[in-house]
Amino acid sequence: MKTFSADNRRLQIVLQPEPEGGFTVTVPALPGCITYGKDFNEALKMARDAASAYLEDMVAEGETLPSSALSFVGEIEVPSLAKVNA
């Protein structure tokens, strides 16, 4: 089991509930890093495992590791479909 320390990289994740149950998780700082868990806790574990493997591959390839430090999480408002079709 991997241990966590102050040197660990913090990455933002997005958990999307799925209609059939469980959560799909994406890591915006790691394009294509997507996983799934049948419940919230499993989704978090799967996200940690997927992000760790992704970062290990980046290190092996000599790539610069990304950070969420300059990322912003927010919302936008769009017109409702009723207003768009009116």
C-alpha positions, 0 to 999 in steps of 0.5 A: 500500500502506498503511503501519503506524505507532505510531498504528495501531489494534490490533484482535483477530481470530478465524480459523476454519479452514474444512472446505474449506480456508482461514480465515474471519476476524471482527473482534469490535470491528467487527460484521459485519466478516467476510472469508475467505482461502484460506490464513493469510497471505491471511486476515490480508491480507483482515482488514486490508483489510476492517477498514481499509475498515470504519473508513474508512466509520465516519470518513466517517459521523462515528462513534466508532472502536472499540477492542479495548483493553477486550476479553477473549479467553477460553474457556468450558467446556460439558457434552459432548453425551453428558452433556447427553443422558444 
